[in-house]
Amino acid sequence: MSKSKYDIFISYRREGGAQYARTLQLMLEKKGYRVFLDYDELKDEKFSPKIESAIKNSTIYILVLSKGVLEKCDQEGNWVRREIEIALDAGKHFIPVNPDGTFDGIPDGVPTRIRQAIEETQHSEVNFGQTLKPTIDMLVKNRIRPHIHKWKYLYCVLPGIIIAGMCAAIFLYVKPNNERQELEILKSEISFMGNPVSWADDVTKAQLFAVKEIFESMQEIPGGEFTQGAEPLEDGSYHEYVEQEYEIPAFRTSVESFYINKFEVTIGQWNAITGENRNGNPTMPVSSVTYQQVADFINTLNDLTLKEFRLPSETEWEYVAKGANEPEGFMFAGSDNLNDVAWYATNSKGDAKTELPSTPTVNDIFNMSGNVSEWCSTVFMPYNSEIPINNEEAFVIRGGNFDSQPYELTVTHREPASPETSIPTLGFRLAMTK
């Protein structure tokens, strides 16, 4: 009898489900299971035959029931729908996982067999907060282990146990006890918003210090409604700094509460997290990073901490730049006086700075205007639907940089950038869903 290539296949909706799926993968792999997640395995963004093969060659099919996961499952070509149908056709053991109670039900139009499979199969409630480990343990004990044979489990785990044991012996022999104790003490002392952190086993001291910096710089932003985009002046015209092609018409929108970093990610933090050795002052903002490199950095950071760091959306970015729930009404992020808030072409002398400008936003967020432009997670689309899209793969960048003119530094200025863009004026800051 042939052995399955994977124990578990995890299916999820990219919007809202990616980090839940990633965390599940990490927790299950730590328990010795072979997990397929296209987040890791596939990069071509197409429904590949490899996915169908992976489902058929898995024992268990997990569906992450995040909010909106079934939103487009009434459409035959929908990715999640196709994965569910393949799993049902193949008779896989089906486990729906409801993360943090976010599942919002099954929309009309979803095929009956999918509706029945989800409604008639017990949902596993997994809490991704402080009780993550106990709820994962319960999921494994009650719903996974009974369907994966012991010999198979040992086949997967035993080599790892042997190797881990050998490594542990070498580690204990080579590394002084006091150094290991120091690392454990440091791990126990670092928390996020008062909550303990589940560290990866192989986290280094340099990574711990970098993450500690990042944790301490995360600022909670209360949610609320605001007007996104540039609004007209009293006479109906627009300020000379408004680039009307991309910044109008303004519209009302809202954001949920979230966290954002007060500062842009630095070279030192980048090097510590990734293990790279980029040149430059460690306290300078890192730049010349593509969208994928930023995504890889965030994945590594999330693997180390089991947190859900991400880039801010464009809407979140502008909401913060305008003062969030305490809107300031300034042209730039924190002031109408550009020299108070930004390093730009006039005062930067051609380079980013480590020194902070004198004035942050009302929420104490620095350099949202100037220094380096910042990647957002939002795909670039003109607000005016009649404006043609030049690059459907471009992402939004915001804030302007040390080489920018004043009009590029406003709280509403937006530009498209291809994901492959890597220039000295472009960096990023981190956000996290609350």
C-alpha positions in Angstrom: 0.0 0.0 0.0 1.5 3.4 -1.0 2.1 6.0 1.6 0.5 9.4 1.4 2.9 12.2 0.6 1.2 14.5 3.1 -0.7 13.9 6.3 -2.7 17.1 6.1 -3.8 19.5 3.4 -4.8 23.0 4.7 -7.2 25.0 2.5 -7.9 28.7 3.2 -9.0 32.0 1.7 -6.0 34.2 1.2 -7.9 37.3 2.5 -8.3 36.8 6.2 -7.3 33.2 6.4 -3.6 33.2 5.4 -2.1 33.7 8.8 -4.5 31.3 10.5 -3.5 28.7 8.0 0.2 29.4 8.4 0.0 29.2 12.2 -1.9 25.9 12.0 0.8 24.5 9.6 3.6 25.5 12.0 1.9 24.0 15.1 1.0 20.7 13.3 4.5 20.4 11.8 6.0 20.8 15.3 4.0 17.7 16.2 5.6 15.8 13.4 2.9 15.9 10.7 3.6 16.6 7.1 1.5 19.5 6.1 0.8 20.9 2.6 0.1 24.6 2.5 0.3 26.3 -0.9 1.5 29.4 1.0 4.9 27.6 1.1 4.8 25.1 -1.7 3.5 27.1 -4.7 4.3 30.6 -5.9 2.6 30.8 -9.4 -0.8 32.1 -8.1 -2.6 29.6 -10.4 -4.7 26.5 -9.6 -1.9 24.0 -10.3 -2.3 20.3 -10.8 0.1 20.1 -7.8 -2.7 21.2 -5.6 -5.0 18.5 -6.8 -2.3 16.0 -6.4 -1.5 17.2 -2.9 -5.1 16.9 -1.8 -5.4 13.4 -3.2 -2.1 12.4 -1.5 -3.1 13.7 1.9 -5.0 11.8 4.6 -6.8 14.8 6.2 -8.3 17.9 4.6 -8.6 20.9 6.9 -10.7 23.9 5.8 -10.0 27.2 7.6 -13.4 28.8 8.1 -12.2 32.4 8.4 -14.6 35.2 7.7 -15.7 35.2 4.0 -14.0 31.9 3.2 -17.0 30.8 1.1 -17.8 34.2 -0.3 -17.2 33.2 -3.9 -17.9 29.5 -3.7 -21.0 29.9 -5.8 -18.6 30.4 -8.8 -17.3 27.2 -10.5 -13.8 28.5 -10.9 -13.3 29.6 -7.3 -10.1 28.2 -5.8 -11.5 27.2 -2.4 -14.6 25.6 -4.0 -12.4 23.5 -6.3 -10.2 22.3 -3.4 -13.3 21.3 -1.3 -14.8 19.4 -4.2 -11.6 17.5 -4.9 -11.3 16.6 -1.2 -14.9 15.4 -1.1 -14.5 13.4 -4.4 -11.4 11.8 -3.0 -13.2 10.9 0.3 -10.7 12.7 2.5 -11.3 13.0 6.2 -12.8 16.5 6.4 -12.1 18.9 9.3 -13.6 22.4 9.3 -11.6 24.7 11.6 -13.3 27.8 12.9 -10.5 30.2 13.9 -11.3 32.6 16.8 -15.0 32.2 16.0 -14.7 34.2 12.8 -16.8 32.0 10.5 -19.8 34.0 9.2 -21.9 31.3 7.6 -22.5 29.8 4.2 -23.8 32.2 1.5 -26.6 31.4 -0.9 -25.5 29.7 -4.1 -22.9 27.4 -2.5 -23.4 23.9 -3.9 -25.5 21.6 -1.7 -22.8 19.0 -1.2 -20.4 21.6 0.1 -23.0 23.1 2.4 -23.9 19.7 3.8 -20.2 18.8 4.3 -19.6 21.9 6.3 -23.0 22.0 8.2 -23.0 18.3 9.1 -19.3 18.0 10.1 -18.3 19.2 13.6 -16.3 22.4 13.5 -13.1 22.5 15.6 -13.0 25.9 17.4 -9.3 27.0 17.6 -8.4 30.0 19.6 -5.3 31.7 18.2 -4.7 33.7 21.4 -3.2 32.5 24.6 -5.1 29.2 24.5 -3.7 28.3 21.0 -1.7 25.3 22.2 -4.5 23.6 24.2 -7.0 24.0 21.4 -4.5 22.6 18.9 -3.7 19.7 21.2 -7.4 18.9 21.4 -7.8 19.1 17.6 -4.9 16.6 17.2 -6.0 14.2 19.9 -9.7 14.0 18.9 -9.7 14.6 15.1 -6.3 14.0 13.6 -4.5 11.2 15.4 -7.3 8.7 15.1 -7.1 8.9 11.3 -3.3 8.7 10.9 -1.9 5.3 11.7 0.7 5.0 14.4 3.3 3.5 12.1 2.8 6.4 9.7 3.1 8.9 12.5 6.3 7.2 13.7 7.6 7.0 10.2 7.3 10.8 10.0 8.5 11.6 13.5 11.1 9.0 14.5 13.9 10.3 12.2 13.2 13.8 13.5 13.3 12.6 17.1 16.6 10.8 16.4 18.1 13.8 14.7 16.8 16.2 17.3 18.3 14.0 20.0 21.7 14.0 18.3 21.5 17.7 17.8 20.5 18.2 21.4 23.4 16.1 22.6 25.9 18.1 20.5 24.2 21.4 21.6 24.5 20.4 25.3 28.1 19.4 24.8 29.2 22.5 22.9 27.1 25.4 24.2 27.8 26.6 27.8 24.9 26.2 30.1 24.9 29.8 31.2 24.4 31.0 27.6 21.4 28.7 27.1 19.9 29.9 30.4 20.4 33.5 29.4 18.5 32.9 26.1 15.6 31.2 28.0 15.5 34.1 30.5 15.4 36.6 27.7 12.6 34.8 25.9 10.5 34.7 29.1 11.0 38.4 29.7 9.7 39.6 26.3 6.0 40.0 25.9 3.6 41.6 23.5 1.0 43.9 25.0 1.5 42.0 28.3 0.9 38.6 26.7 3.6 35.9 26.6 5.1 34.9 23.2 5.4 31.4 21.8 8.9 31.5 20.4 10.3 29.2 17.7 12.8 26.7 19.2 15.7 28.0 17.1 15.2 31.7 17.7 18.6 33.5 18.2 19.6 36.2 20.7 19.9 38.8 17.8 16.4 37.9 16.7 15.0 38.2 20.2 16.4 41.7 20.6 15.1 42.8 17.2 11.6 41.4 17.9 11.7 43.1 21.3 12.3 46.5 19.6 9.5 45.8 17.2 7.1 44.8 19.9 7.8 47.9 22.0 7.2 50.1 19.0 3.8 48.8 18.0 1.1 51.3 18.6 -2.6 50.4 19.0 -4.8 52.4 16.6 -8.6 52.5 17.5 -10.9 51.8 14.6 -13.2 54.3 13.1 -14.6 55.9 10.0 -12.9 58.6 7.9 -12.8 60.1 4.4 -10.1 58.5 2.2 -8.7 60.5 -0.6 -8.3 64.3 -1.3 -11.3 66.5 -0.6 -12.0 69.6 -2.5 -11.5 73.1 -1.1 -14.5 75.3 -0.3 -14.7 76.6 -3.9 -14.8 73.1 -5.3 -11.2 73.2 -6.6 -8.3 71.1 -5.3 -5.0 72.1 -3.6 -2.1 72.4 -6.0 -0.4 69.4 -4.3 -3.3 67.1 -5.1 -2.6 64.7 -8.0 -6.2 64.4 -9.1 -5.6 61.4 -11.4 -5.1 59.1 -8.5 -6.3 60.9 -5.3 -9.9 61.7 -6.2 -12.8 61.2 -5.7 -12.7 61.0 -1.9 -15.0 58.4 -0.2 -16.1 57.4 3.2 -14.7 54.2 4.6 -13.8 52.6 7.9 -11.1 50.4 9.6 -11.1 48.0 12.5 -8.7 48.5 15.4 -5.2 47.4 14.7 -1.5 47.9 15.6 1.1 49.8 13.5 4.7 50.4 14.2 5.8 53.9 15.2 8.9 53.6 13.0 9.9 52.1 9.7 11.8 48.7 9.8 15.5 49.3 10.2 18.5 47.7 8.6 19.5 46.2 12.0 16.1 44.6 12.5 16.1 43.3 8.9 19.6 41.7 9.3 18.8 40.2 12.7 15.5 38.6 11.5 16.7 37.4 8.1 20.4 36.6 8.8 21.5 38.8 6.0 24.3 41.4 6.3 23.1 44.5 4.5 25.4 47.4 4.7 24.5 50.6 6.5 23.8 52.1 9.8 21.6 49.5 11.7 19.2 52.3 12.8 18.6 53.5 9.3 15.3 52.4 7.6 15.9 49.4 5.4 15.3 50.0 1.7 15.8 48.5 -1.7 13.4 45.7 -0.7 10.9 44.1 -3.2 7.4 43.3 -2.2 8.3 39.6 -2.1 11.4 40.2 0.1 9.2 42.1 2.5 6.6 39.2 2.5 9.5 36.8 3.2 10.7 38.9 6.1 7.2 39.0 7.6 6.8 35.3 7.2 10.1 34.7 9.1 9.0 37.1 11.8 5.7 35.3 12.1 7.4 31.9 12.2 9.6 33.1 15.1 6.8 34.6 17.2 3.6 32.9 16.0 2.2 36.4 15.7 0.4 37.8 12.6 2.5 40.7 11.5 1.7 42.1 8.0 1.9 45.3 5.9 -0.7 47.9 6.6 -3.5 48.3 4.0 -3.6 51.6 2.1 -6.8 52.5 4.0 -5.1 51.8 7.3 -2.0 53.8 6.3 -4.0 56.9 5.3 -6.3 56.6 8.4 -3.2 56.8 10.7 -1.5 59.5 8.6 -4.7 61.7 9.0 -4.8 61.2 12.8 -7.0 58.1 13.0 -9.9 58.7 15.3 -8.5 62.1 16.2 -8.3 63.6 12.6 -5.9 66.5 12.4 -6.8 67.9 9.1 -3.2 68.5 8.1 -1.7 68.4 4.6 1.2 66.2 5.8 1.3 63.5 8.5 1.4 65.5 11.7 1.6 69.1 10.6 1.1 71.5 7.7 4.7 72.5 8.2 6.6 70.0 6.1 10.0 70.6 7.8 8.5 69.6 11.2 7.5 66.1 10.0 9.5 65.0 7.0 12.9 64.3 5.6 12.5 65.2 1.9 14.4 66.7 -1.1 14.9 70.1 0.5 16.3 69.1 3.9 17.6 65.5 3.5 20.9 66.1 1.6 20.1 63.1 -0.5 19.7 60.3 2.1 17.4 58.8 4.6 17.9 59.8 8.3 18.2 58.0 11.6 17.1 61.2 13.5 13.4 61.5 13.9 11.5 64.6 12.7 10.3 66.8 15.6 6.6 66.1 15.1 4.8 62.7 14.8 1.1 62.2 14.1 -1.3 62.5 17.0 -0.9 58.8 17.6 2.9 59.2 17.8 3.7 57.6 14.5 6.9 59.0 12.8 8.0 59.5 9.2 4.7 58.8 7.5 5.7 61.7 5.4 9.2 61.5 4.0 12.4 59.5 4.8 11.5 56.3 2.8 8.3 55.5 0.9 6.4 52.6 2.3 4.9 49.4 0.8 1.2 48.8 1.5 -0.6 45.5 1.1 -3.2 47.0 -1.3 -3.2 46.4 -5.0 -3.1 49.8 -6.8 -6.4 50.9 -8.3 -7.4 54.4 -9.3 -10.3 55.8 -7.2 -11.9 56.9 -10.5 -13.0 53.8 -12.4 -12.6 55.6 -15.7 -8.9 56.0 -15.2 -7.1 53.1 -17.0 -4.9 50.7 -15.0 -1.4 50.6 -16.3 -0.1 47.6 -14.2 -2.6 45.2 -12.7 0.1 43.7 -10.5 1.3 47.0 -8.9 0.9 47.6 -5.2 0.3 51.0 -3.5 3.3 52.8 -2.0 2.7 55.8 0.4 4.3 58.6 2.2 7.0 60.0 -0.1 10.7 59.9 0.7 14.0 61.7 1.2 14.1 62.5 -2.5 10.5 63.7 -2.8 8.9 67.0 -3.6 6.2 68.4 -1.3 3.2 67.2 -3.4 4.5 63.6 -3.0 4.5 63.8 0.8 0.8 64.6 1.5 -1.4 62.2 3.4 -3.4 61.4 0.3 -0.6 61.0 -2.3 -0.4 57.5 -3.7 1.7 55.8 -6.3 1.8 52.4 -7.9 4.9 50.2 -7.7 5.6 46.9 -9.5 6.2 44.1 -6.9 9.8 43.7 -8.3 10.6 47.4 -7.5 13.8 47.6 -5.4 15.0 51.2 -5.0 16.9 53.1 -2.2 13.9 55.3 -1.5 11.4 52.5 -0.7 11.0 50.6 2.6 8.1 49.6 4.9 6.6 49.5 8.4 4.8 46.7 10.1 1.1 46.3 11.1 -0.8 43.7 12.9 -4.5 42.9 13.2 -5.8 43.4 16.7 
